Amino acid sequence: MGPILGLSEERRRAIYSGGLDVSARTGFLLGAFYTGLSYQPNLLSRGTRDQAIVSGVAAAVGYGWGVTVHSFLRTTANRIPAARSSRGSRIASGVAMDAVAAATGVAVARAFPQQEHEPPRRALMRLGGLGLAAAGTSGVAADGLEAARGRPGFRGASVLVALGAVAAGYALTRPGTATRGSLGPGETVAREDVVRTVSVPKALASGVGVTALLLAVARGESMLSGAVARGAARALGGEAADHRALGRLAATGALAGFGWAAVTAANHVLTKAGVGADLAHAQPPDLPDVTGGPGSRIPWQDQTRESRRWLSMVLRQDVIADVMGEAAMQPIRVYASLECATTPQERADLLLAEIDRTGALDRSVFALFSPTGSGYVNYVASETLEYLTRGDCASACIQYSVLPSALSLTKVGYATAQTRLLVNGIVQRLMAMPAERRPSFLLFGESLGSQVSEEMFRGQGTTGPDGIGLDAALWIGTPASTVCRAELWGTRTVTAPPSIGPGDFYLPRAIRDWQATPKDERTGVRFLLLQNGDDPVPKFGTPLIWKQPDWLGPTESRPPGSPLHTRWLPVVSFVTTFIDMQNALVPTPGTFDEGGHDYRREIPEAVRTVFRLNASDEQMQRVQQALRERELAWEVRRRWAKAEAEPTPKRSGAEAGVLADVSKWTGRAVDRDEVLRIIDAPL
């Protein structure tokens, strides 16, 4: 293809050396429109900084899509002979091409409306139509500005059109009508540990900043893609305009490489934090029934931060007896940390040796806890088990990562294989025991730990747990990408409460489904996959990038916890839900709330029901109170130990910070003496 006629050589060079050509302006306008849409609510509240991130991503995505697609549209339009006669004919040809693209995109999107359980091909066809329509519509607006280039008031008109695009996007969020998932229909109090708000002045300032950043990115991208286009022209022949699309792809690749480098750097920093130790958990246990204690096969120095926390926090026999009002035993806790061995088989063998050493399978209840990505084990679940069994139980855990769950997603296969090695060893031991002596075999998984342990039964339907002799399992906050859960869910709809099944499984859409189930039916559930309706973990997954999820279907039939009137946005909904995950668990120590990824309020009763453990209502009330007091005390111990470790000049300020935090948590003024009493209380 020859050069575009009707333009001087100087003008062509200006366009292809960094100025905002019509494709870059198309991307700019689409980015502005997408920025306005990004203010719509999602599952949880978000603060000003979160909103700035979402808006920045929206602007970048809109710009990247608009400029890339429009480059191909403009290249095609410029091949029309009539477009080469003059600048006016070039603009007219571009308008026609953009209008055809917009109309075609709308037609394709309408031909493939969303359906539950639709195949990926259908979703991709609809996405392609929507993307083509967006790029074409923005291109028509950019063509209008191109026609006005050089005339008086051009710059002012450009600014007004950009602001209008932002306003149009914001208007489509239905401000005042749309609500986030944590604030359901008719509710005035959000089910969140912390409710965040967007500061209007700061949001406006961030909006201006995002717009300025987008403009800078647009110019930088034009310069980079222009340079690539000129280089391609020298190497391959033709004009730079012929290779502009290639330049756009190169710029997109550079942006992706920068993002990957940022994630890699974050992983490096968080790995160091995951193996660091809390000062409050520095001393090894003095109990032989706990890994790291006397006689342990796994040294205390090989434990990670989360394993030390869980092992240090084991309930003492006298504490259980005091709360339950009955005689109690000393519970067993064993843990194989990521640092204790280099291979999964070695880790499993060490943990099995600990199980043998402590006599864990001689207790009436044996529970395997599948941890989150960081190695965290839910202490509310493990302590409830120890209380309700009067200490006649053993709990085991094997670690597969020290990174947060969101950054450990690639380790699921590795972790599942490692867990299977451990389970095989446990089952081998159970089968060698007389049936009447075998303990009740239980499983608990949370967050990524739910996915890791559930995937052991992938492809086995309801027969998998029975095949290993599992008596019951409680999984909370199962990630969306869990194949086993999808298999059990089948083709059921999210628009109606599910019935119990298949078999003894129950997969509620939200906790309110579980709470609404009659008590006599709940007692028949052996395998419960519990989740909050506004928990982003069961809703976050890679398909959010390119596919509208079922929970964002028609507003009137969305499941509990889904936002109202929110539109799915390619890529942006993925990032927004990822940010929701970071905000989903910010608990107040000693206060059990329900919402997001917090299940502390619901766990004790779920453990009693699903694991079929006996306790009176009065005992359960004392357990609930004890759980809250222990959580507060342990967090105060950790904070105070850290403050006391500060050098003398900073210590008083650190102590004052702890006193302020504890006062906020308890709702009353707390002095130093009371903090010390909390720390010294038996746990």
WOMOQUI-V126078 format. One record per run of one state. SS is the DSSP state (a for helix, b for strand, c for the rest). FROM is the first residue (numbers start at 0). LEN is the number of residues. If there is no record, write none. Layout:
# WOMOQUI-V126078
ss:SS from:FROM len:LEN
ss:SS from:FROM len:LEN
This chain:
# WOMOQUI-V126078
ss:c from:0 len:8
ss:a from:8 len:7
ss:c from:15 len:6
ss:a from:21 len:16
ss:c from:37 len:10
ss:a from:47 len:31
ss:c from:78 len:2
ss:a from:80 len:4
ss:c from:84 len:2
ss:a from:86 len:25
ss:c from:111 len:8
ss:a from:119 len:28
ss:c from:147 len:6
ss:a from:153 len:18
ss:c from:171 len:7
ss:b from:178 len:1
ss:c from:179 len:20
ss:a from:199 len:37
ss:c from:236 len:3
ss:a from:239 len:36
ss:c from:275 len:3
ss:a from:278 len:3
ss:c from:281 len:8
ss:b from:289 len:1
ss:c from:290 len:9
ss:a from:299 len:3
ss:c from:302 len:2
ss:a from:304 len:8
ss:c from:312 len:4
ss:a from:316 len:8
ss:c from:324 len:7
ss:b from:331 len:5
ss:c from:336 len:1
ss:a from:337 len:3
ss:c from:340 len:3
ss:a from:343 len:15
ss:c from:358 len:1
ss:a from:359 len:3
ss:c from:362 len:2
ss:b from:364 len:6
ss:c from:370 len:8
ss:a from:378 len:10
ss:c from:388 len:4
ss:b from:392 len:6
ss:c from:398 len:6
ss:a from:404 len:3
ss:c from:407 len:1
ss:a from:408 len:23
ss:c from:431 len:3
ss:a from:434 len:3
ss:c from:437 len:2
ss:b from:439 len:7
ss:c from:446 len:1
ss:a from:447 len:10
ss:c from:457 len:5
ss:a from:462 len:5
ss:c from:467 len:4
ss:b from:471 len:5
ss:c from:476 len:6
ss:a from:482 len:7
ss:c from:489 len:15
ss:b from:504 len:2
ss:c from:506 len:4
ss:a from:510 len:6
ss:c from:516 len:2
ss:a from:518 len:4
ss:c from:522 len:4
ss:b from:526 len:4
ss:c from:530 len:11
ss:a from:541 len:4
ss:c from:545 len:4
ss:a from:549 len:3
ss:c from:552 len:2
ss:a from:554 len:3
ss:c from:557 len:6
ss:b from:563 len:1
ss:c from:564 len:7
ss:a from:571 len:11
ss:c from:582 len:12
ss:b from:594 len:1
ss:c from:595 len:2
ss:b from:597 len:1
ss:c from:598 len:1
ss:a from:599 len:11
ss:c from:610 len:6
ss:a from:616 len:28
ss:c from:644 len:3
ss:a from:647 len:19
ss:c from:666 len:5
ss:a from:671 len:9
ss:c from:680 len:3
